[in-house]
Amino acid sequence: MNKFLDEPIQVTLQKWDLNTIPLVSISCITYNQEKYIRDAIDGFLMQKTTFPVEILIHDDASTDKTANIVREYEAKYPNLIKPIYQTENQYSKRNGIIGRIQRGRARGKYYAMCEGDDYWTDPFKLQKQVDFMEENPQYPFCCHRFKILNESDGEFRDEYAHNFYNDADLIIDIDLFTKIWITQPLTSLIRKTVLLDILPEIANYKYSRDVHLFYLLLKRGNGISLNQFMGIYRWHDEGIASKIAPSKQVKNGYNIYKELWEKNKTDIFLKRKLMHYVNKCIANSENFPFAFQKSVYFTGIRISTNRNEVIRLTKSFLFALIRSIHN
């Protein structure tokens, strides 16, 4: 990396020519997060780096005071904070336009993400990740550890994969990725060249989620998660995921991994993950209409290699058929 500064300096104190291209683009998408957005933006502004950054905030037509708070920061740091204020909610269109907008205006070599209700805690987060990526060009992305903050009780919890860390950084391959959810977007630093390379493929998926982003990145090479806690992921009632019923989450998982497997049928790890969701759907079969259960059954039969599993699937399907007849 061409060193811009001799030592890391807080980004708010850096002075760059207006034509300087930032090394890192920070993407922050927010909607009705007035209680949290200051923590997110303060986490960006406290970063100490040797390189320039840009902060791309997309307010998705918030109806609370979120946009006003962003405007306050924009007025104070106009050379750093580059917001978009939507007048019509874009997420509700479910067409991925927000991501395309954010990626399309990012100028950096690296693309960092943090939703408006999450935040960073280490002022050297970006510097550590960039240093690693510059020294290890074989990695398409770099993550780090995080804590989960449950807003309902104020307690911090370990991230999902905490048992997989020893005393070293954690290498992420597809096998590990399909065993446990390692990370969250707030921890990720992605090479923009690789990100742009996978975008046409992501567009082919109806159920595109963060899963697809990381899976397709991993098909380009293993990722790494630095064994350092540098961010907070919030659980709260206003979050999108928190509003999804458990049975709906199971159904979404099945649809996501079924579609992924259908486009990557040689991947034994995806097959294993899909079978996991087939089994979860069966365990929750009373919550699903018969047509969906039928789809789950035939998917399970197609991918199962275990005779006892086939028998169990068949029994479950027959019980579902009987229930549908009686109903």
C-alpha positions as CSV (number, residue, x, y, z in Angstrom):
1,M,0.0,0.0,0.0
2,N,1.2,3.5,-0.8
3,K,1.4,5.0,2.7
4,F,-0.5,8.2,2.9
5,L,0.5,9.2,6.4
6,D,3.4,8.1,8.6
7,E,1.1,7.4,11.6
8,P,-2.6,6.8,12.0
9,I,-4.6,10.0,12.7
10,Q,-8.3,10.3,13.5
11,V,-10.1,10.8,10.2
12,T,-11.8,14.0,11.4
13,L,-8.3,15.6,11.7
14,Q,-7.0,14.5,8.4
15,K,-6.6,17.0,5.5
16,W,-6.7,15.7,2.0
17,D,-6.9,17.3,-1.4
18,L,-10.5,17.2,-2.7
19,N,-9.4,14.9,-5.6
20,T,-7.9,12.3,-3.3
21,I,-9.5,8.9,-3.8
22,P,-10.4,7.3,-0.5
23,L,-8.9,3.9,0.3
24,V,-11.9,2.7,2.2
25,S,-15.6,3.4,1.5
26,I,-17.8,3.0,4.6
27,S,-21.4,2.1,3.7
28,C,-24.1,2.8,6.3
29,I,-27.8,2.1,5.6
30,T,-30.2,3.4,8.1
31,Y,-34.0,3.7,8.7
32,N,-35.8,5.0,11.8
33,Q,-32.7,4.5,14.0
34,E,-32.6,7.8,15.8
35,K,-31.8,5.9,19.1
36,Y,-28.7,4.3,17.5
37,I,-27.4,6.2,14.6
38,R,-25.1,8.5,16.6
39,D,-23.2,5.4,17.9
40,A,-22.7,4.2,14.4
41,I,-21.4,7.5,13.0
42,D,-19.2,8.2,16.1
43,G,-17.7,4.8,15.5
44,F,-16.8,5.9,11.9
45,L,-15.4,9.3,13.0
46,M,-13.2,7.9,15.7
47,Q,-11.3,5.8,13.3
48,K,-7.5,6.4,13.2
49,T,-5.9,5.6,9.9
50,T,-3.0,6.4,7.6
51,F,-5.4,6.7,4.6
52,P,-8.4,8.6,3.6
53,V,-12.0,7.2,4.0
54,E,-15.4,8.3,2.9
55,I,-18.6,7.7,4.8
56,L,-21.6,6.9,2.6
57,I,-24.8,7.1,4.6
58,H,-28.1,6.1,3.0
59,D,-31.2,7.2,4.9
60,D,-34.2,5.2,3.6
61,A,-36.9,7.9,4.1
62,S,-36.9,7.7,7.9
63,T,-40.0,9.0,9.6
64,D,-38.3,9.8,12.9
65,K,-35.3,12.1,13.6
66,T,-32.6,9.9,11.9
67,A,-32.2,12.1,8.9
68,N,-31.9,15.2,11.0
69,I,-29.1,13.6,13.0
70,V,-27.3,12.6,9.8
71,R,-27.6,16.2,8.5
72,E,-26.1,17.5,11.8
73,Y,-23.0,15.3,11.2
74,E,-22.9,16.1,7.5
75,A,-22.8,19.9,8.3
76,K,-19.9,19.3,10.7
77,Y,-17.9,16.9,8.4
78,P,-18.9,17.6,4.8
79,N,-15.7,16.2,3.3
80,L,-16.2,12.9,5.1
81,I,-19.9,12.2,5.3
82,K,-21.7,11.8,2.0
83,P,-25.4,11.1,2.6
84,I,-28.4,10.3,0.5
85,Y,-31.8,11.2,1.9
86,Q,-34.6,9.2,0.3
87,T,-38.1,10.6,0.1
88,E,-39.5,7.2,-0.7
89,N,-38.6,4.0,1.2
90,Q,-36.5,1.8,-1.1
91,Y,-36.2,-1.3,1.0
92,S,-39.9,-2.0,0.6
93,K,-39.4,-2.4,-3.1
94,R,-37.3,-5.6,-2.4
95,N,-35.2,-5.1,-5.5
96,G,-31.8,-4.6,-4.0
97,I,-31.6,-1.0,-5.1
98,I,-30.1,0.3,-1.9
99,G,-27.1,-2.0,-2.2
100,R,-26.6,-1.0,-5.8
101,I,-26.8,2.7,-4.9
102,Q,-24.2,2.3,-2.2
103,R,-21.8,0.2,-4.1
104,G,-22.2,2.4,-7.2
105,R,-20.9,5.5,-5.4
106,A,-18.2,3.8,-3.4
107,R,-14.7,5.0,-4.7
108,G,-12.5,3.0,-2.3
109,K,-10.3,0.0,-2.9
110,Y,-12.0,-1.6,0.1
111,Y,-15.7,-1.6,1.1
112,A,-16.7,-1.6,4.8
113,M,-20.3,-2.0,6.0
114,C,-22.1,-1.1,9.2
115,E,-25.9,-0.8,9.6
116,G,-27.2,2.3,11.4
117,D,-28.1,0.3,14.6
118,D,-24.6,-1.4,15.0
119,Y,-21.3,0.3,15.8
120,W,-17.6,0.0,16.0
121,T,-15.6,0.1,19.2
122,D,-12.0,0.0,18.2
123,P,-10.5,3.2,16.7
124,F,-7.9,1.2,14.8
125,K,-10.5,-1.3,13.3
126,L,-10.1,-0.1,9.7
127,Q,-6.3,0.3,10.0
128,K,-5.9,-3.3,11.3
129,Q,-8.1,-4.7,8.6
130,V,-6.5,-2.8,5.7
131,D,-3.0,-3.6,6.9
132,F,-3.9,-7.3,6.9
133,M,-5.5,-7.2,3.5
134,E,-2.6,-5.3,2.0
135,E,-0.2,-7.9,3.3
136,N,-2.4,-10.9,2.3
137,P,-3.8,-10.3,-1.1
138,Q,-5.2,-13.8,-1.4
139,Y,-8.1,-13.0,1.0
140,P,-11.2,-11.5,-0.6
141,F,-12.5,-10.2,2.8
142,C,-11.5,-9.7,6.4
143,C,-13.8,-9.8,9.4
144,H,-13.3,-9.6,13.2
145,R,-15.0,-10.6,16.4
146,F,-18.0,-8.8,17.8
147,K,-20.3,-8.8,20.8
148,I,-24.1,-9.0,20.7
149,L,-25.9,-6.3,22.7
150,N,-29.4,-7.3,23.7
151,E,-31.2,-4.0,24.0
152,S,-34.1,-5.5,26.0
153,D,-31.9,-6.3,29.0
154,G,-28.7,-4.4,28.3
155,E,-26.6,-7.6,28.4
156,F,-23.7,-8.4,26.1
157,R,-23.5,-11.9,24.6
158,D,-20.8,-13.8,22.8
159,E,-21.1,-14.0,19.0
160,Y,-22.4,-17.3,17.5
161,A,-18.9,-18.7,16.6
162,H,-17.1,-17.8,19.8
163,N,-16.2,-21.5,20.5
164,F,-14.4,-21.7,17.2
165,Y,-11.7,-19.3,18.1
166,N,-8.5,-20.3,19.9
167,D,-5.6,-17.9,20.3
168,A,-5.3,-17.1,16.6
169,D,-7.3,-15.5,13.8
170,L,-10.0,-17.7,12.4
171,I,-9.7,-18.8,8.7
172,I,-13.2,-19.0,7.2
173,D,-13.8,-21.6,4.4
174,I,-17.2,-22.8,3.0
175,D,-17.2,-25.8,5.3
176,L,-17.0,-23.7,8.4
177,F,-19.4,-21.1,7.0
178,T,-22.1,-23.6,6.5
179,K,-21.6,-25.0,10.0
180,I,-22.0,-21.7,12.0
181,W,-22.7,-18.1,11.2
182,I,-19.3,-16.5,11.7
183,T,-19.8,-12.8,11.3
184,Q,-22.0,-9.9,10.6
185,P,-21.7,-7.2,7.9
186,L,-20.5,-4.6,10.5
187,T,-17.2,-6.5,10.8
188,S,-16.5,-6.9,7.1
189,L,-13.9,-5.3,4.9
190,I,-14.2,-6.5,1.3
191,R,-12.0,-6.0,-1.7
192,K,-14.1,-3.9,-4.1
193,T,-12.8,-5.7,-7.2
194,V,-14.0,-9.0,-5.8
195,L,-17.3,-7.5,-4.7
196,L,-17.9,-6.1,-8.2
197,D,-17.0,-9.5,-9.6
198,I,-19.7,-11.4,-7.7
199,L,-22.5,-8.8,-8.1
200,P,-23.9,-10.2,-11.4
201,E,-24.1,-13.6,-9.8
202,I,-25.9,-12.3,-6.7
203,A,-28.4,-10.7,-9.0
204,N,-29.5,-14.1,-10.2
205,Y,-30.8,-15.1,-6.8
206,K,-34.4,-14.4,-5.8
207,Y,-33.7,-14.8,-2.1
208,S,-30.5,-12.8,-2.0
209,R,-29.2,-12.1,1.6
210,D,-25.9,-11.6,3.4
211,V,-25.5,-15.4,3.1
212,H,-25.1,-15.1,-0.7
213,L,-22.6,-12.3,-0.3
214,F,-20.3,-14.2,1.9
215,Y,-20.8,-17.6,0.2
216,L,-19.9,-16.1,-3.2
217,L,-16.9,-14.3,-1.7
218,L,-15.7,-17.6,-0.2
219,K,-15.9,-19.2,-3.6
220,R,-13.2,-16.7,-4.6
221,G,-11.0,-17.7,-1.6
222,N,-11.0,-18.2,2.1
223,G,-11.8,-15.3,4.4
224,I,-10.3,-14.4,7.7
225,S,-11.7,-13.2,11.0
226,L,-9.3,-11.4,13.2
227,N,-9.3,-12.6,16.8
228,Q,-10.1,-9.1,18.2
229,F,-13.4,-7.6,19.4
230,M,-14.0,-4.4,17.4
231,G,-17.7,-4.0,17.1
232,I,-21.2,-4.4,18.5
233,Y,-24.2,-6.0,16.9
234,R,-27.5,-5.0,18.3
235,W,-30.6,-7.2,19.0
236,H,-33.6,-5.0,19.4
237,D,-37.4,-5.0,18.7
238,E,-37.1,-2.5,15.9
239,G,-34.6,-4.7,14.0
240,I,-35.8,-6.4,10.7
241,A,-34.7,-9.8,11.9
242,S,-36.5,-9.5,15.2
243,K,-39.8,-9.0,13.5
244,I,-39.7,-12.3,11.7
245,A,-41.5,-15.2,13.4
246,P,-39.4,-18.3,14.1
247,S,-41.4,-20.4,11.6
248,K,-40.9,-17.8,9.0
249,Q,-37.1,-17.7,9.7
250,V,-37.0,-21.5,9.2
251,K,-38.9,-21.2,5.9
252,N,-36.6,-18.3,4.8
253,G,-33.5,-20.4,5.6
254,Y,-34.9,-23.3,3.6
255,N,-35.7,-21.1,0.6
256,I,-32.3,-19.5,0.7
257,Y,-30.2,-22.7,0.9
258,K,-32.4,-24.5,-1.6
259,E,-31.8,-21.9,-4.2
260,L,-28.1,-21.7,-3.4
261,W,-27.8,-25.5,-3.7
262,E,-29.7,-25.6,-6.9
263,K,-27.2,-23.3,-8.5
264,N,-24.2,-25.0,-6.8
265,K,-25.1,-28.7,-6.7
266,T,-21.6,-30.0,-6.4
267,D,-21.1,-28.2,-3.1
268,I,-21.4,-30.9,-0.4
269,F,-21.4,-28.3,2.3
270,L,-24.4,-26.5,0.9
271,K,-26.1,-29.8,0.6
272,R,-25.5,-30.5,4.3
273,K,-26.8,-27.0,5.2
274,L,-29.9,-27.5,3.1
275,M,-30.6,-30.9,4.8
276,H,-30.4,-29.1,8.1
277,Y,-33.2,-26.8,7.1
278,V,-35.2,-29.6,5.6
279,N,-35.1,-31.2,9.1
280,K,-36.1,-27.9,10.8
281,C,-39.0,-27.5,8.4
282,I,-40.2,-31.0,9.2
283,A,-39.9,-30.3,12.9
284,N,-42.2,-27.2,12.4
285,S,-44.4,-28.8,9.8
286,E,-47.6,-27.9,11.6
287,N,-46.8,-24.2,10.8
288,F,-46.6,-24.7,7.1
289,P,-49.2,-25.3,4.4
290,F,-49.2,-28.7,2.7
291,A,-47.9,-27.4,-0.6
292,F,-44.7,-26.1,1.1
293,Q,-44.3,-29.4,3.1
294,K,-44.5,-31.3,-0.2
295,S,-41.7,-29.2,-1.6
296,V,-39.6,-29.8,1.5
297,Y,-40.3,-33.5,1.3
298,F,-39.2,-33.9,-2.3
299,T,-36.1,-31.7,-1.8
300,G,-35.2,-33.9,1.2
301,I,-35.6,-37.1,-0.9
302,R,-33.5,-35.7,-3.7
303,I,-30.5,-34.8,-1.5
304,S,-30.7,-37.5,1.2
305,T,-28.2,-40.4,1.1
306,N,-29.4,-42.0,4.3
307,R,-32.1,-44.8,4.2
308,N,-33.4,-44.0,7.7
309,E,-33.6,-40.4,6.8
310,V,-35.7,-41.1,3.7
311,I,-38.1,-43.2,5.9
312,R,-38.4,-40.4,8.4
313,L,-39.1,-37.9,5.7
314,T,-41.7,-40.2,4.1
315,K,-43.5,-40.6,7.4
316,S,-43.5,-36.9,8.0
317,F,-44.9,-36.3,4.6
318,L,-47.7,-38.9,5.1
319,F,-48.7,-37.3,8.4
320,A,-48.8,-33.9,6.7
321,L,-50.9,-35.4,3.9
322,I,-53.4,-36.8,6.4
323,R,-53.6,-33.5,8.3
324,S,-54.3,-31.6,5.0
325,I,-57.1,-34.1,4.2
326,H,-58.7,-33.7,7.6
327,N,-58.4,-29.9,7.4
